[in-house]
Amino acid sequence: KTQTNAMEAYKSSLVDAKARNEIKVDELCFDNSSDESGLVWSFRFKESAGLDWTSWDPWWNGKAARKVVFLRDGTMLQSHPEGRIVVKVHNRVPLYDVFSERVARRRGVEIEPPRIEMKWRFVSRPLDFPDRPQGAYIRVSVGGRDVPTYVIRRSPNGNWGFLMESCWGIYASFELAPHATATRSSRRRLRRTRNGSRWVNVGDSEGESGDEEIEQRERDRNVRQRINLFVEESAMSVTGYSQWREAFLYNVGAVDLPEGNDAMNAFNEAWHSLLQR
């Protein structure tokens, strides 16, 4: 009976992972229990965010992606990289303000950068996307300003995880592949071996590798291809075109991005107001 119950639970999990793209608070947050730790999210900027952000983003500098946690009180902190001051400790994990590891300089002298507070909340009808149930969208504010909404969906590689994506950033409930892996050349050519002809990477075909080594490299390449779904810009579904209104409002200085039934009316008013300046 125990085995039957376990199998039913497994089947139920499979169905849930395929059918539900919305995330629950308990799945999102790090501090659901005082003696346990929840999800730690990997974050990186997209190239479309611009050099002002990607130039000091760990992932874009060949390091492990930033690790961010969502807390039940609506705030966000990071566990990696280490910041200057520990803001909170949960289950013996020190947490820091997001982006607090960065170094600021004024007239050549290193200074302590201003604190950037980050908060999150669920929204169900953002400006650029259709109405969906709670847990489908997250609105993040950075330094008191709303940034374009994050769209939540299941991980496309079948690992039951979640991906949160906006036109400028990506959160993943799993480890993101390093940037070096994502940008590795994918040029290929046909090579003859004793087992017949096969396509191999250009770099792999330049030596005298044996068939077993080539096969292992092919397996590694297939793994990289699956991982690259989460790091290549072409694999992402939320772009500046699909989210142009929110991106536009942020770039012209909006503090709160509109949502709900009147979101489009609010945008049109802001648009006309800018045209009359």
Secondary structure, 3 states (H helix, E strand, C coil): CHHHHHHHHHHHHHHHHHHCCCCCHHHHECCCECCECCCCEEEEECHHHCHHHHCCCCHHHCCCCEEEEECCCCEEEEEECCCCCCCEEECCEEEECCCCCCCEEECCEEECCCCCCEEEEEECCECCCCCCCCCCEEEEEECCEECCCEEEEECCCCCCCEEEECCCEEEECCCCCCHHHHCCCCCEEEEEECCEEEEEECCHHHCCCCHHHHHHHHHHHHHHHHHHHHCCHHHCCCCCCCCHHHHHHHHCCCCCCCECCCHHHHHHHHHHHHHCC
